[in-house]
Amino acid sequence: MAAQYAVRAGHFFLSGAALYKNHPEKTGKRSGLPNKKLTVHQKSKGDEPMTKGRLEAFSDGVIAIIITITILLIDLPEGDDLAALRSVLPLAACYFISFIMVGTNWVNHHHLLQVTGQVDGRILWANLLYLFILSFQPVSTGWVGRSGFAMLPVRVYVIMNLAGAGSYLLLEKAIIRSNDCEALKTAVSESKKEQWTICVEILALALSFIPGAHYASCPLLVVAMVLK
């Protein structure tokens, strides 16, 4: 019995190897086109423009995971009275702010990709940087909430959101350069929302250095997101 399985496996392997050897992408023969092997340089750059579908799907998945991890930071109240509920309110309030921020970033990212025709390496790396900074949202949210909005956690929270805004601008510029999108370029130049958003976030960062006034930093970030 074992010998029969071994023979069948051998036949299966040889058949698969033959199919792979004669595959159109391996031989370069596609729909009657001449046999043309791509060089390493051509394979790395790509002869055809990359579509945005995979980039959009990956980004949506990462953002969804960020929101899921953030809500899981909130523990259930350990009792059935108001004191137990008050113990989770700081983290719940910070989650509310973070949800607005991540949700706004997702909406803006969606609209940005709608005007994107093709994707190149510059856009891919700019998008990865944007998602990398955004992925720290659960960490900063948990630190602020569990510290009761202490000064240093609030300051780090604001800095991470400022960094996220900066990475979004880099992604925007990469898309404009790669797609030569005049509509997006005109919309960005005419709109002052992004500048106002950065100004409000800088004000929130300044307040995070002032004892007592630092409590207004996180609500100011919500105002920044509304402007964005």
N, C-alpha and C positions, 0 to 999 in steps of 0.2 A: 504493500500500500504506500509506504513512504517513497519507494522507488518511482511509482507512478506519479505521485505528486511532484517529485523532483524533475521528471521528464516533462510534465506539463508546465512547470515553472520555467524550465529551460526554453521550451518552445515559445512561451509567452514573452520572455525576455528578448529572444531573437526577433520575434515579430515586432515588438516595440522598438527595438534598435533600428530595424529596417524602415519602419514608418518615420522615425525621427530623422534618419539619414536622407529620406526622400521628401521630407516636409518642404513646402514651398518657401518658407522663411529661411530654411537651411540652405537650399539650393539657389535661392534668388529668382526662381521661375514663378512669376505671378501673372496669371491671365494672359499668357503668350508673350510677356515682356522678356527681353533678353536677359541672360544670366549675368547679374551684376552684384558682386559682393561688396558690402559696405566696409569701409575702413574703420579702424577703432575710433578715429576722430569723428567720422560721420555718425557712428552709432552713439557716441557720447553726446553730440550736439542734436542729432535728429534731423532727418531730411524733411519731415513733415511737422507742422506746428502742433504742439501739445494742446489737447483740449482742457477745459477748466473743470470738467465733471468730477474727475478724481480729486482734484484739489478742494473743491467745494464739499464733497462727501467726507473727506478726511477732516476738514476744518469743522464741519457740523458735528462729527463724532467726538472730536476733542472737546468742543464747547459743551456738548451734552454731558460728557463725563465730568467736566469741571463743576457744572451745576449739581450733578448727582452727588459728587464727593462733598461738596459744600453743605448740602442739606443733611448729610449723614453725620456731620460734626455735632449737630444738636442732639443731645441726649434727652430721653424722656424724663419729665419731672419725677423725682423719687417719692413724692408724696401726693396727697390729694387736696392740699390746701394752697392758699395764695403764696405762702412762703416758698413752696416747692416750685410754683410757676415763676416766681420772681427770679429764681436761680438760673433759669434758662433764657430770660428775657434779653440780657445783653448780647448773647450769641445769636438769638433769633432776630434782634434788631440789626445786627451786623450782616446777617445772612440776607435780610431784606434789601439792604443797601447793595450788597454784592450781586444779588440777583438782578437788580435794576441795571447795574453796571455791565454785567456779563450779557444780559439780554440786549442792551443797547448796542454793545459791541457786535453781537451776532447779527442784529438787524442791519447795522452799517456795513458789516462785512458782506452780507448778502447783497445789498444794493451795489456795493463796489464790484462784486464779481459779475453782476448783471451786465455791466458795460465792458467787461473784459472779454476780448475776442479770443486771444490765445495766451498761453502761459509759457514762460521761458524760465531759465535757471534763476535769474534775478528775482522774479516774482516768487518762485518756490522758496528761496532762502529768506526773503523778506516775510513771507507768510509764516514760515517756521519760527522766525524770531518773534513775530506777533503772538503766535500760539504759545511759545515757550514762556513769555512774560505773563500771558493770561493764565497759564496753568498754575502760577503761584497764588492765584486768588484764594483757593481753599486754605492755604497755609496762613496768609495774612489775615483772612477772615477769622479763622479759629483763634489766632493769637490775640486779635483785638477783642473778640467776644469773651474769651475766657479770662482776659486781664481786666475786664470791666472798663474798656476804653482808656487804658493807661497811655501816657504820652508817647513813649517809644514805639509801641505797637501801632498806634494811630499814625505816627510819622512814617513808619515803614509801609503801612497800608497806602498812604497817600503817594509815597514815592513809587510804589509798584504800579499804581494807576497812572501816574505821570509817565512812567516808562512805557506802559501799554499804549498811551496816547501817542507817544513819540514813534513807537514801532508801527502804529497804524498809519501815520503820516509817511513813513518810509515805504510801506506797502503801497500806499496810494501813488507815490511818486514813481515807484517801480512799474506799476501798471500803466501810468501815463506815458512813461518812456518806452515801454515795450510794445504798446498797442497804438501809440500815436493818437490817443483818444482826445480829440479836441473838445467834445462835449463835456467830458469829465474835467478837463483842464480849465474850461470856461466856468463850470459850476464851482470848482474849488477856488478860483481866483475871485469870483463875484461874491461868494458866501463868506461871511465873517464868523460863522458858528465855531469853526475849529479854533480860531484865534481866541474867541471868548472862552471856549472850553479850557484851553491851556491856561489862560489868565486866571480863571476861577480855581483851577487845580493848584496853581502856584500860590494863590491866596490861602487855600486850604493847607498847603505845606507850611507857609509862614505862621499860620495860627497854631499848627501842631507843636511849635516851639514855645508857645505861651501857656503857662499853667492856667487851667480853667477855660481859656479860650479854645484849647485843643479839642474840646467836646464838639465844637461847631465844624471841625474839619470834615468829618464823615458826611454830615448832612449837606455840606457845600459840594461834595462830590456828586450827590444826587442832582443838585442844580446844574452842575457841569454836564452831566449826562443828558439832562433835559435840553440843554443848549445844543448838544452834539447831534 
